């Protein structure tokens, strides 16, 4: 392995961004030099300016998001190629050879780098964090069907084997025993707050659960909801901007939102702060994103699945249900929201979570 492992991520959502930072921290703990690079740094300003507007649209109207993900676009129309050429110059000067790619948008860039190097070998993992191809990879499949031929495809959640192949733990902290967890549920919609999770709050609260709800704006936090806690990411924080204080990418700035008080947004170096809420909860209520599966497996917290963001997330839910790690909201609803179903899923997760090999170990063997 060369001096630096380059981790190619995306800040469009947090499903690629957070696992990329987790992997970076874990490699660094073993003395491996790393650099995370976020794709949105290398798109033209006009396209970058649209991301915040899209985020708001998708949060407010999940149907709009579902339509958008069905229409993969050729990302080359958005790429700032002069900036990319400067990046490739730096890689070539530094002898970069080892890459982990979370987003399909990077394939064109790596192909350009391969052309520059000629016969020099490259070690590139295409790391899929969903059990199906997410939109960036679907776009590659449409516009460059042979995109994976020269690279190694790595599935964390293998749709063919119908099993977990590799895991990326979130934290080294021990699993919180289920009986010590408060009767609380975490409701969230992924990095962009998408999906139908807010509509479930009233029904779930009537079942004597306290709710930890991740909102997109402070206006969505309601002071009258007894027993509920609200959290949010700092709306001024953007994943593709390095933190000026430390000069690197950081986990989302996150805070509890208490009406009438300014949120104390903060990040931490080891992992995302929402995970600290998740590991204390009885279950996650969410759309089935790949990063949610990573959180679930690491904390042995079962997932109750809401409507997916496309076929790749439906495959995530199908796999988790098959393995006994989660269930659909409808299934739990039909049971009368039986708590024993959640506990059974937790114990299945607890029995299996460490049986799967660490993806990190495959990288260390190359070091």
C-alpha positions in Angstrom: 0.0 0.0 0.0 1.3 3.5 -0.8 1.9 6.2 1.7 -1.6 7.5 1.7 -5.0 5.8 1.2 -7.3 8.2 -0.6 -11.0 7.9 0.4 -13.3 9.3 -2.2 -16.6 10.2 -0.7 -19.6 12.5 -1.3 -21.3 15.1 0.8 -24.6 15.0 -1.2 -26.1 13.0 1.7 -24.4 11.6 4.8 -24.8 7.9 3.8 -21.3 8.0 2.1 -19.8 10.8 4.1 -20.1 9.4 7.6 -18.8 5.8 6.8 -15.9 7.4 4.9 -14.9 9.4 8.0 -15.3 6.3 10.2 -13.0 4.4 8.0 -10.5 7.2 7.9 -10.3 7.4 11.7 -9.9 3.6 12.0 -7.1 3.5 9.4 -5.3 6.4 11.2 -5.6 4.6 14.5 -3.5 1.8 12.9 -0.9 4.3 11.6 -2.1 4.4 8.0 -2.0 7.9 6.4 -5.4 8.8 4.8 -7.1 11.6 3.0 -10.8 12.0 2.5 -11.9 13.9 -0.5 -15.5 15.0 -1.0 -16.8 15.0 -4.6 -18.8 18.2 -4.2 -15.5 20.1 -4.0 -15.0 19.4 -7.7 -18.3 20.4 -9.2 -19.1 23.8 -10.7 -20.4 26.4 -8.4 -23.8 26.7 -10.1 -24.5 23.0 -9.4 -23.2 23.2 -5.9 -25.5 26.1 -5.1 -28.5 23.9 -6.0 -27.7 21.3 -3.4 -29.2 23.2 -0.5 -32.4 23.9 -2.4 -32.7 20.3 -3.4 -32.2 19.2 0.2 -35.1 21.4 1.3 -37.3 20.2 -1.5 -36.6 16.6 -0.7 -37.2 17.0 3.0 -40.5 18.8 2.4 -41.8 16.4 -0.3 -40.5 12.9 -0.3 -42.3 12.2 -3.6 -40.1 14.7 -5.3 -37.0 12.9 -4.0 -38.3 9.6 -5.2 -38.9 10.9 -8.7 -35.4 12.5 -8.8 -33.6 9.3 -7.8 -35.2 7.5 -10.7 -33.6 9.8 -13.3 -29.8 9.3 -13.1 -27.9 12.1 -14.9 -24.4 12.2 -16.5 -22.4 13.8 -13.7 -19.8 15.0 -16.1 -22.0 18.0 -16.9 -21.4 19.2 -13.3 -17.7 18.5 -13.0 -15.2 21.3 -12.6 -12.5 19.8 -14.8 -9.8 22.4 -14.3 -10.0 21.7 -10.5 -10.0 17.9 -11.2 -6.8 18.3 -13.3 -5.1 20.1 -10.5 -6.1 17.3 -8.1 -4.7 14.7 -10.5 -1.5 16.6 -10.7 -1.2 16.4 -7.0 -2.0 12.7 -6.9 0.6 12.0 -9.5 3.3 14.1 -7.7 2.5 12.2 -4.5 2.4 8.8 -6.1 -1.1 8.0 -5.0 -2.0 4.4 -5.9 -4.6 3.3 -3.2 -8.2 4.4 -3.3 -11.5 3.6 -1.7 -14.5 4.9 -3.6 -17.8 5.4 -1.9 -19.6 7.3 -4.7 -19.9 6.3 -8.3 -19.4 9.9 -9.3 -15.6 9.5 -8.8 -15.3 6.8 -11.5 -14.6 9.2 -14.3 -11.9 11.0 -12.2 -10.2 7.7 -11.4 -10.4 6.7 -15.1 -8.7 10.0 -16.0 -6.0 9.3 -13.5 -5.5 5.7 -14.8 -5.0 7.2 -18.3 -2.3 9.5 -17.0 -0.4 6.7 -15.3 -0.5 4.3 -18.2 0.7 0.9 -17.0 1.3 1.8 -13.4 -0.9 -0.3 -11.1 -3.8 1.2 -9.2 -5.5 -0.4 -6.2 -9.1 0.8 -6.2 -12.0 -0.6 -4.1 -15.5 0.4 -5.2 -17.2 0.2 -1.8 -21.0 -0.2 -1.9 -22.7 0.6 1.4 -26.2 -0.4 0.1 -27.5 -3.8 -0.9 -28.3 -2.4 -4.3 -26.9 0.3 -6.6 -27.6 3.7 -5.2 -28.2 6.7 -7.7 -24.5 7.6 -8.2 -23.7 4.0 -9.1 -26.8 3.7 -11.2 -25.7 6.7 -13.2 -22.4 4.9 -13.9 -24.2 1.8 -14.9 -26.3 3.8 -17.4 -23.6 5.9 -18.9 -20.6 3.6 -18.5 -21.8 0.0 -18.2 -18.3 -1.4 -17.8 -17.2 1.0 -15.1 -16.2 -1.7 -12.6 -14.1 -3.9 -14.9 -10.7 -2.6 -13.8 -11.5 -2.2 -10.1 -12.5 -4.3 -7.1 -16.2 -4.3 -6.1 -16.8 -4.6 -2.4 -20.3 -5.0 -1.0 -20.8 -4.5 2.7 -24.3 -5.9 2.3 -24.2 -8.5 -0.5 -27.4 -8.7 -2.5 -26.3 -12.0 -4.1 -25.2 -13.8 -1.0 -28.1 -12.2 1.0 -25.8 -11.6 3.9 -23.4 -9.1 5.5 -20.0 -9.5 4.0 -18.1 -6.8 5.8 -18.7 -4.4 8.6 -17.5 -0.9 9.6 -18.1 -0.4 13.3 -19.1 3.0 14.5 -17.5 2.9 17.9 -15.6 0.5 20.2 -18.0 1.2 23.0 -19.8 -2.0 24.3 -23.4 -2.6 23.3 -25.8 -1.1 25.9 -27.8 -4.0 27.4 -31.4 -3.9 26.1 -32.9 -4.0 29.6 -30.9 -0.9 30.5 -32.2 1.1 27.6 -35.0 3.6 28.2 -38.3 3.0 26.2 -37.2 5.4 23.5 -37.2 5.3 19.7 -35.0 7.3 17.3 -36.9 8.7 14.4 -34.8 10.1 11.5 -34.8 10.5 7.8 -31.1 10.1 7.0 -28.7 13.0 6.3 -31.4 15.0 4.4 -34.3 14.3 6.7 -36.2 12.5 4.0 -39.1 10.1 4.3 -42.3 9.7 6.3 -40.8 9.5 9.8 -42.3 12.7 11.2 -45.8 11.4 10.4 -45.3 8.5 12.7 -44.6 10.5 15.9 -48.2 10.8 17.2 -49.0 7.1 16.8 -45.7 6.0 18.4 -46.0 8.4 21.3 -49.4 6.9 22.1 -47.6 3.6 22.7 -45.8 5.1 25.7 -42.5 5.5 23.9 -40.3 8.5 24.3 -39.2 9.8 20.9 -35.8 11.1 19.9 -36.7 12.9 16.7 -34.1 14.3 14.2 -35.5 17.4 12.6 -34.3 19.5 9.7 -35.1 22.9 11.3 -35.7 24.2 14.8 -39.3 25.1 13.7 -40.1 21.3 13.7 -39.3 20.9 17.4 -42.4 21.1 19.5 -42.1 22.1 23.2 -45.5 20.6 24.1 -44.6 17.0 23.3 -44.0 15.5 26.7 -41.2 13.0 26.7 -39.9 13.8 23.2 -36.4 15.1 22.5 -35.4 16.8 19.3 -32.1 16.9 17.6 -30.7 18.4 14.4 -27.6 19.0 12.4 -26.3 22.5 12.2 -28.0 24.0 9.1 -24.9 26.1 8.4 -22.6 23.1 8.3 -21.9 21.6 4.9 -20.2 18.2 4.4 -18.0 19.3 1.6 -16.4 22.2 3.5 -13.5 21.4 5.7 -13.8 22.7 9.3 -11.6 25.9 9.5 -10.5 25.2 13.0 -9.0 21.8 12.3 -8.5 21.9 8.6 -10.2 18.5 7.9 -13.6 17.1 7.4 -15.6 16.6 10.5 -18.6 14.6 11.6 -21.8 16.7 11.5 -22.2 19.5 14.0 -25.2 18.2 16.0 -27.2 19.3 19.0 -30.4 18.8 21.0 -33.0 21.4 20.1 -34.8 22.8 23.1 -37.4 25.5 22.2 -36.3 28.9 23.5 -32.6 28.0 23.8 -30.0 28.3 21.1 -28.7 24.9 20.0 -25.1 24.1 21.2 -23.9 22.5 17.9 -20.8 20.4 18.2 -18.9 17.6 16.5 -16.6 15.0 18.0 -13.6 13.3 16.4 -14.4 9.6 16.8 -17.9 9.3 15.3 -21.2 11.0 14.6 -23.1 12.2 17.7 -26.5 10.8 16.6 -25.0 7.3 17.2 -24.7 8.1 20.9 -28.5 8.5 20.9 -29.1 5.4 18.8 -27.1 3.0 21.0 -29.3 3.9 24.0 -32.6 3.4 22.1 -34.9 0.4 21.7 -35.2 0.9 17.9 -34.5 3.2 15.0 -37.6 4.2 12.9 -36.3 5.3 9.5 -36.0 4.7 5.8 -33.6 1.9 5.1 -30.4 3.8 4.2 -27.1 1.9 4.2 -25.5 4.1 6.9 -28.5 3.3 9.1 -27.7 -0.4 8.7 -24.1 0.3 9.8 -25.4 2.1 12.9 -27.8 -0.8 13.6 -25.2 -3.5 13.4 -22.7 -1.6 15.4 -25.1 -0.8 18.3 -27.3 -3.9 18.0 -30.3 -1.5 17.7 -33.0 -2.9 15.5 -34.6 -0.9 12.6 -38.3 -0.5 11.9 -38.3 0.4 8.2 -40.4 3.2 6.6 -40.8 3.8 2.9 -37.4 3.4 1.1 -35.6 6.0 -1.0 -35.6 3.9 -4.1 -35.0 0.2 -4.9 -31.5 0.1 -3.4 -32.9 1.0 0.0 -35.7 -1.6 -0.4 -33.0 -4.2 -0.8 -31.4 -2.9 2.4 -34.7 -3.5 4.2 -35.3 -6.9 2.6 -31.8 -8.0 3.7 -32.2 -6.8 7.3 -35.6 -8.4 7.6 -34.3 -11.7 6.2 -31.5 -11.7 8.7 -33.8 -10.9 11.6 -32.3 -7.5 12.3 -35.3 -5.4 11.4 -38.9 -5.3 10.3 -41.3 -3.1 8.4 -43.3 -0.5 10.2 -46.5 -2.3 9.0 -45.4 -5.5 10.6 -44.8 -3.9 13.9 -48.0 -1.9 13.6 -50.0 -5.1 13.0 -48.5 -6.6 16.1 -49.8 -3.8 18.2 -46.3 -2.4 18.4 -45.3 -5.4 20.6 -42.0 -4.5 22.4 -41.0 -8.2 22.5 -40.6 -8.1 18.7 -38.0 -5.4 19.0 -36.1 -7.2 21.8 -36.0 -10.4 19.7 -34.4 -8.4 16.8 -31.9 -6.9 19.2 -30.8 -10.3 20.5 -30.4 -11.6 16.9 -28.2 -8.5 16.1 -26.2 -9.0 19.3 -25.5 -12.7 18.5 -24.3 -11.9 14.9 -22.8 -8.4 14.9 -19.2 -9.5 15.5 -19.3 -12.6 13.4 -18.8 -10.5 10.2 -15.2 -9.6 9.3 -14.0 -6.0 9.5 -13.5 -4.3 6.1 -10.6 -2.5 7.9 -8.7 -5.8 8.2 -8.6 -6.3 4.4 -7.0 -2.9 4.1 -4.5 -3.5 6.8 -3.3 -6.7 5.2 -2.3 -4.6 2.2 -0.4 -2.1 4.2 
